[in-house]
Amino acid sequence: VQLQASGGGLVQAGGSLRLSCAASGPTFSGWQMVWFRQAPGKEREFVSKIFYTSGRLYYADSVKGRFTMSQNKENSTVYLQMNSLKPEDTAVYYCAAAASTSVQLRDMDYWGQGTQVTVSS
């Protein structure tokens, strides 16, 4: 299984970016796809997740109302549309896949390589 994250970049505060995470490998039926982020000097934190089969979504409070996660099952890709970006959203964003429902880092089965998002004030 491989996860390939892309779409990061530099954007001004209030702007938007869309991240993608393309998955290759066995079917992810029953799994969840998760976005995390890690800011400099901080621990990696949960951002959002989607259950592959049901499409049910969950968001961290810090991004609720601004970020939208979605998936395209045909090409096994999940997306993170990030609007109204703030400087505090600056981080490396990682996608991950897990067979469990946990969002603990140790419970992720596969990780993408990360993509840098920088929001200037």
LINBELHU-V181105 format. One record per backbone hydrogen bond with DSSP energy under -1.0 kcal/mol. CO is the residue of the C=O (numbers start at 1). NH is the residue of the N-H. E is the energy in kcal/mol with one decimal. If there is no record, write none. Layout:
BEGIN
CO|NH|E, CO|NH|E
END
This chain:
BEGIN
2|24|-2.4, 4|22|-2.5, 6|20|-2.7, 9|118|-2.8, 11|120|-2.4, 12|15|-2.3, 15|85|-2.3, 17|82|-3.4, 19|80|-2.3, 20|6|-2.3, 21|78|-2.2, 22|4|-2.5, 24|2|-2.1, 28|31|-2.7, 31|52|-2.4, 32|98|-2.3, 33|50|-2.4, 34|96|-2.5, 35|47|-2.7, 35|48|-1.5, 36|94|-2.3, 37|45|-3.3, 38|92|-2.3, 39|42|-2.3, 45|37|-2.2, 47|60|-2.8, 48|35|-3.2, 49|58|-2.0, 50|33|-2.7, 51|55|-2.9, 56|51|-2.1, 58|49|-2.1, 60|63|-1.5, 60|64|-1.2, 63|66|-2.4, 63|67|-2.3, 66|83|-2.0, 68|81|-3.1, 70|79|-2.7, 72|77|-2.0, 76|23|-3.0, 77|72|-3.0, 78|21|-2.2, 79|70|-1.8, 80|19|-2.5, 81|68|-2.6, 82|17|-2.0, 85|14|-3.2, 86|89|-2.4, 87|90|-1.8, 91|117|-2.7, 92|38|-2.2, 93|115|-2.1, 94|36|-3.0, 95|112|-3.0, 96|34|-3.0, 97|109|-2.2, 97|110|-1.8, 98|32|-2.5, 104|107|-1.6, 105|108|-1.6, 110|97|-2.1, 115|93|-3.0, 117|91|-2.0, 118|11|-2.6, 120|13|-2.4
END
